[in-house]
Amino acid sequence: MIRDEIHERALGAYLGFAVGDALGATVAYMTPTEIQHAYGMHRDMIGGGWLKLKPGQITDDTQMSLALGQSIIDSGGWNAAAADAFAGWLKTRPVDVGNTCRRGIQRYMTDGTLEGPSNDGDGGNGACTRNLPLALATLHDDTAFARATRAQCHLTHHHPLSDAATLALGKMAQTLIHSGGIKGCRVEANRLTADFPVFRFEPYPKRASGYIVDTTQTVLYYFFRTDSFESCMTEVVNRGEDADTNGALAGMLAGAAYGVSGIPGYWLRKLDRDIKARIEAQTDALLMLAQAGRQDTR
């Protein structure tokens, strides 16, 4: 595979993530019926929603991903500096932050610990949603990806289902970026549901909350039953509930599957310009780290 194909899919994954975040934020915490009444089929990146965002503005999902990505780039790879990056981000008073993320970051700021004890209350989707930069930086090293992903998760979320979904969705994104296709991605999904049957998504349970199981089921169900970035995004965000996070993770997979050229221009043009530029720069830098790591292991 030539680098341009990898770059096309990697950038598609990262920009697709941000597009899904910005599109879904408008209808976050609404029900499908409420969305239908207010918008018909929600397709336009118009901002608003409970956070009163500007069109194309992203939420904490993309913000935390960018914080993690910059930490990896500045450090030359994954290390505990990510905790400082998250602490610095929290100090900026972001427009939104999940309770579990806030609690974990504040614990680090208070006592310097890089993980808390395993906790039944840590089964949210916050660790999973920010892991894409790490997946890009370890694109050619499965061992490094698995080790760093667990450490990244445990900064705020220490739960076996959070770990499992974050590893699986990250591996699916990597498989797609490597041109493993939908079939290769389905192998990873089948492995997840075999190891953790709670994630089975067919038939679809019709829950799209911030619980990691609901998020994963929603993302996988619609990703595998649609055939374009646009149709995947539209189906996922119109489920409402945690629509920004679900949209972001679905956008990650769909962007990796169809490439950046598969993302409709009318969404990309609406995306915050600074965020788009930062994602483009980070994608280049993270792929360079991945290539350097590949050469070091030869």
MOPESUL-V754147 format. One record per pair of residues at least 12 apart in sequence whose C-alpha atoms are under 8 Angstrom apart, sorted by the first residue. I is the first residue (numbers start at 0). J is the second residue. D is the distance in whole Angstrom. If there is no record, write none. Layout:
{{I:J:D} {I:J:D}}
This chain:
{{0:177:8} {4:176:8} {5:176:6} {5:177:6} {5:178:8} {6:282:8} {6:283:8} {6:286:8} {7:258:5} {7:259:6} {7:260:8} {8:175:7} {8:176:5} {8:254:7} {8:255:4} {8:256:7} {8:257:7} {8:258:4} {8:259:6} {9:135:7} {9:176:6} {9:254:8} {9:255:6} {9:258:8} {9:282:7} {10:254:8} {10:255:8} {10:258:7} {10:259:6} {10:278:8} {10:279:7} {10:282:6} {11:251:7} {11:253:8} {11:254:4} {11:255:5} {11:257:7} {11:258:5} {11:259:4} {11:260:7} {11:261:8} {11:262:7} {12:172:7} {12:250:7} {12:251:4} {12:252:6} {12:253:7} {12:254:4} {12:255:4} {12:256:8} {12:258:7} {12:259:7} {13:131:7} {13:251:6} {13:254:7} {13:278:7} {13:282:7} {14:250:8} {14:251:8} {14:254:7} {14:259:7} {14:267:8} {14:275:7} {14:278:7} {14:279:8} {15:247:7} {15:250:4} {15:251:5} {15:252:8} {15:253:7} {15:254:5} {15:255:8} {15:259:7} {15:262:7} {16:61:7} {16:246:7} {16:247:4} {16:248:6} {16:249:7} {16:250:5} {16:251:5} {16:254:7} {17:57:7} {17:61:6} {17:247:6} {17:250:8} {17:270:8} {18:55:8} {18:246:8} {18:247:7} {18:250:7} {18:266:7} {18:267:7} {18:270:7} {19:232:6} {19:236:8} {19:243:6} {19:244:8} {19:245:8} {19:246:4} {19:247:4} {19:248:7} {19:249:7} {19:250:5} {20:57:6} {20:58:7} {20:60:7} {20:61:7} {20:242:8} {20:243:4} {20:244:6} {20:245:8} {20:246:6} {20:247:5} {21:44:7} {21:46:7} {21:54:8} {21:55:5} {21:56:6} {21:57:5} {21:58:7} {21:243:7} {21:270:7} {22:42:8} {22:43:7} {22:44:5} {22:45:8} {22:46:7} {22:55:7} {22:236:7} {22:243:7} {22:246:7} {23:236:5} {23:237:8} {23:239:8} {23:242:5} {23:243:4} {23:244:7} {23:245:8} {23:246:6} {23:247:8} {24:46:7} {24:47:8} {24:48:6} {24:50:8} {24:52:8} {24:57:8} {24:58:7} {24:242:6} {24:243:5} {25:44:8} {25:45:7} {25:46:5} {25:47:5} {25:48:4} {25:49:7} {25:52:8} {25:243:8} {26:41:8} {26:48:6} {26:236:7} {26:237:7} {26:239:6} {26:240:8} {26:242:6} {26:243:8} {27:48:7} {27:49:7} {27:239:5} {27:240:5} {27:241:5} {27:242:5} {27:243:6} {28:49:8} {28:239:6} {28:240:4} {28:241:6} {28:242:7} {29:239:5} {29:240:5} {30:238:7} {30:239:5} {30:240:6} {31:237:6} {31:238:5} {31:239:6} {34:237:7} {34:239:7} {40:233:8} {40:237:7} {41:233:7} {41:236:8} {41:237:6} {42:233:6} {43:266:8} {44:266:7} {44:269:7} {50:94:7} {50:95:8} {54:269:7} {54:270:7} {54:271:8} {55:269:5} {55:270:4} {55:271:5} {56:270:7} {56:271:6} {57:271:8} {58:94:7} {58:95:7} {58:243:8} {59:93:7} {59:94:7} {59:95:6} {59:96:6} {60:125:8} {60:128:6} {60:129:6} {60:243:8} {60:244:6} {60:247:8} {61:129:7} {63:85:7} {63:88:7} {63:129:6} {64:128:8} {64:129:4} {64:130:7} {64:131:7} {64:132:7} {65:132:8} {65:277:8} {65:278:7} {65:281:8} {66:81:8} {66:84:6} {66:85:6} {66:88:7} {67:81:6} {67:84:7} {67:85:7} {67:129:7} {67:130:8} {67:132:7} {67:133:8} {68:132:5} {68:133:7} {68:281:7} {68:285:8} {69:281:7} {70:84:6} {71:132:8} {71:133:7} {71:136:8} {71:285:8} {72:281:8} {72:284:7} {72:285:7} {72:288:8} {75:288:7} {76:136:7} {76:288:7} {77:133:7} {77:147:7} {78:147:8} {79:113:7} {81:151:8} {82:104:7} {82:107:7} {82:113:7} {82:154:7} {85:104:7} {86:104:6} {86:105:8} {86:107:8} {86:108:7} {89:101:8} {89:104:8} {97:125:7} {99:121:7} {99:123:7} {99:125:8} {99:155:6} {99:156:7} {100:125:7} {100:126:8} {100:155:5} {100:156:7} {101:155:8} {102:155:7} {103:115:7} {103:154:6} {103:155:4} {103:156:7} {104:154:7} {104:155:6} {107:154:8} {113:153:7} {113:154:5} {114:150:8} {114:153:5} {114:154:5} {114:155:7} {114:156:8} {114:157:7} {115:153:7} {115:154:7} {115:155:7} {115:156:8} {115:157:7} {116:157:7} {117:157:5} {117:158:6} {118:156:8} {118:157:6} {118:158:6} {119:158:7} {120:158:8} {121:155:8} {121:156:5} {121:157:6} {121:158:6} {121:161:8} {122:156:7} {122:157:8} {122:158:6} {122:160:6} {122:161:6} {122:210:6} {122:211:6} {123:156:8} {123:161:7} {123:209:6} {123:210:5} {123:211:5} {124:161:7} {124:209:6} {124:210:6} {124:211:5} {124:214:7} {124:244:8} {125:156:8} {126:151:7} {126:152:5} {126:153:8} {126:155:7} {126:156:6} {126:161:7} {126:165:7} {127:152:7} {127:161:7} {127:162:8} {127:164:7} {127:165:4} {127:168:8} {128:165:8} {128:244:7} {128:247:7} {128:248:6} {130:148:7} {130:151:8} {130:165:7} {130:169:7} {131:169:7} {131:251:8} {132:282:8} {132:285:7} {133:147:8} {133:148:7} {134:169:6} {134:170:7} {134:172:8} {134:173:7} {135:173:7} {135:282:8} {135:285:6} {135:286:6} {135:289:7} {136:285:5} {136:286:6} {136:287:8} {136:288:6} {136:289:5} {137:288:8} {137:289:5} {137:292:8} {138:173:6} {138:286:8} {138:289:6} {139:289:6} {139:290:7} {139:292:8} {139:293:6} {140:289:8} {140:292:8} {140:293:7} {145:166:7} {148:162:8} {148:165:7} {148:166:7} {149:162:6} {149:166:8} {152:165:8} {160:211:7} {160:212:7} {161:211:6} {163:191:7} {164:191:8} {164:211:7} {164:212:8} {164:215:7} {167:187:6} {167:188:7} {167:191:6} {170:187:7} {171:183:8} {171:184:5} {171:187:6} {171:188:8} {171:252:7} {172:184:8} {172:251:7} {172:252:6} {172:255:6} {175:252:8} {175:255:6} {175:256:5} {176:255:5} {176:256:7} {178:256:8} {180:256:7} {181:223:8} {181:256:7} {185:223:8} {188:219:8} {197:212:7} {198:212:6} {198:213:8} {198:215:7} {198:216:6} {199:216:7} {200:216:5} {200:217:7} {200:219:7} {200:220:6} {201:220:7} {203:216:7} {203:217:7} {203:220:7} {204:216:8} {205:217:7} {207:238:7} {207:239:7} {207:240:6} {207:241:6} {207:242:8} {207:245:7} {208:240:5} {208:241:5} {209:240:8} {209:241:6} {209:244:8} {214:241:8} {214:244:8} {214:245:6} {215:245:8} {217:235:7} {217:245:7} {218:235:7} {218:245:6} {218:246:8} {218:248:7} {218:249:5} {219:249:8} {221:234:7} {221:235:6} {222:249:7} {222:252:7} {222:253:7} {227:253:7} {227:257:7} {227:261:7} {228:250:7} {228:253:5} {228:254:6} {228:257:7} {228:261:6} {228:262:6} {228:263:8} {229:262:7} {229:263:7} {231:249:7} {231:250:8} {231:253:7} {232:246:6} {232:249:7} {232:250:6} {235:249:7}}
